[in-house]
Amino acid sequence: MSHNTFGHLFRVTTWGESHGPAIGCVIDGCPPGIRFTVGDIQAELDRRRPGRSRFVTQRREPDAVKVLSGVLPEEDGETLVTTGTPISMVIENVDQRSKDYREIAERYRPGHADYTYEAKYGLRDYRGGGRSSARETAMRVAAGALARKVVPGLVVRGALVSMGEKEIDRANWDWDFVNDPENPFFTPDPASVPVFTDYLDSIRKAGSSVGAVIEVVAEGVPAGLGAPLYGKLDQDICANLMSINAVKGVEIGNGFQAARIRGEENADEMRAGPEGKPVFLSNNAGGILGGISTGQPVVARFAVKPTSSILTPRRSVDRSGAEVEVVTKGRHDPCVGIRAVPIGEAMVACAIADHYLRHRGQTGRG
């Protein structure tokens, strides 16, 4: 299987399967001299970790990360410094239950990549999806934790802004609430928690699932990152987000809403600002114009489809072509969009770090 790597200068390769002994990643191109701790990486992994609430899969994985190469320890024993060589990280899988998937070993699950995977490779790992499982995304989160440190002053935050038919009230937006221990949904709107709770409980009791929309905002992105044609910053952000399991749509800034308004509403007007730099009066462009960052916050949203693994019987076929019904047992998220928040943040951070290094290499400025 090819295409296990993304990025150009900040390059991330992931490896491993959902029900294999471990998953891991290799980060190549990270500059030397970046200081971090294993705790910095673990904190991001803990946000994505399964089993944190009743609204996500109950697979019990501690997701304890180990850094195997590419760093030197400092005297305090905790701080690590990147050496500029490949950084390898690994997480052991400890709570696989492969027997849960035996019934679908010969059956194609509707909404899953079972059929397409087998059509391409001639075989598939039915145990939780194998390589195509969202378990792999833990390593993207690990890489994203390091990517955040490559760009000085970069802050990347994400939030769940809608779940199925339910949406947040943007007037209540509170970034501090997103990671509150009492908030199982990564929502920025405290008033939405009971609404989402009742809604998702009803979805779960019906043996079904629901999708979500996630918004990621990157602040501290310097102006000038990206290129006007085939190396657009928004192009690579979209590609990174689209590569996440179950993502079916991505938009930057105003996105599809831009097609519903007039030019004078959509254009971000400018006035004179300090040091000769303009001040934008709005941010419909989502911080990117012509593929190049404006210096405003970069705003991206992505849509996550409902979890395909559900208890409601669905019509399908098996490998022999016989018509069957499929019920997917096992431990699954009723809304995979919840845990997609830290994954989306990581993929945006990786894209920006990659473009920051490209910009520095081409212009000498960074």
LINPE-V769946 format. One record per pair of residues at least 4 apart in sequence whose C-alpha atoms are under 6 Angstrom apart, sorted by sequence separation. I is the first residue (numbers start at 1). J is the second residue. If there is no record, write none. Layout:
# LINPE-V769946
i j
I J
I J
This chain:
# LINPE-V769946
i j
7 11
39 43
42 46
45 49
113 117
115 119
118 122
125 129
129 133
162 166
192 196
193 197
196 200
204 208
227 231
228 232
234 238
238 242
251 255
254 258
263 267
273 277
288 292
317 321
318 322
340 344
352 356
355 359
359 363
360 364
6 11
74 79
118 123
125 130
162 167
203 208
227 232
242 247
273 278
288 293
317 322
360 365
6 12
51 57
73 79
74 80
108 114
118 124
203 209
226 232
272 278
273 279
287 293
288 294
317 323
360 366
5 12
16 23
50 57
51 58
73 80
108 115
161 168
226 233
271 278
287 294
316 323
317 324
5 13
15 23
51 59
72 80
178 186
270 278
271 279
316 324
4 13
15 24
50 59
51 60
71 80
72 81
178 187
270 279
287 296
316 325
4 14
14 24
71 81
178 188
270 280
287 297
315 325
14 25
71 82
177 188
269 280
270 281
287 298
314 325
13 25
70 82
71 83
269 281
286 298
313 325
314 326
13 26
70 83
175 188
286 299
313 326
12 26
174 188
268 282
313 327
12 27
70 85
173 188
268 283
11 27
70 86
173 189
311 327
11 28
70 87
172 189
311 328
69 87
310 328
10 29
69 88
309 328
9 29
10 30
68 88
67 88
68 89
105 126
168 189
67 89
66 89
66 90
168 192
65 90
65 91
101 127
160 186
64 91
159 186
160 187
63 91
159 187
98 127
254 284
253 284
253 285
253 286
304 337
252 286
60 95
37 78
37 79
36 79
37 80
36 80
35 80
35 81
164 210
253 299
34 81
164 211
252 299
33 81
34 82
163 211
164 212
252 300
33 82
163 212
251 300
32 82
162 212
251 301
32 83
162 213
250 301
32 84
161 213
250 302
31 84
161 214
249 302
30 84
160 214
249 303
159 214
248 303
159 215
247 303
158 215
234 291
247 304
28 86
158 216
233 291
246 304
27 86
157 216
232 291
233 292
246 305
27 87
157 217
26 87
156 217
26 88
156 218
228 290
25 88
155 218
228 291
25 89
155 219
227 291
24 89
154 219
226 291
227 292
24 90
154 220
226 292
23 90
153 220
225 292
23 91
224 292
225 293
22 91
224 293
22 92
223 293
22 93
223 294
21 93
223 295
222 295
221 295
19 96
219 297
218 297
218 298
217 298
217 299
216 299
216 300
215 300
215 301
214 301
214 302
213 302
213 303
212 303
212 304
211 304
211 305
211 306
210 306
209 306
209 307
41 142
208 310
41 145
207 311
207 312
240 347
134 245
237 348
18 130
17 130
17 131
25 139
237 351
18 133
24 139
18 135
211 335
209 334
210 335
212 337
209 335
225 355
185 338
158 341
158 345
111 308
148 349
141 343
144 346
147 349
151 353
147 350
150 353
141 346
144 349
144 350
147 353
108 318
107 318
106 318
106 319
100 330
58 331
57 331
57 332
57 333
56 333
48 339
48 342
10 354
9 354
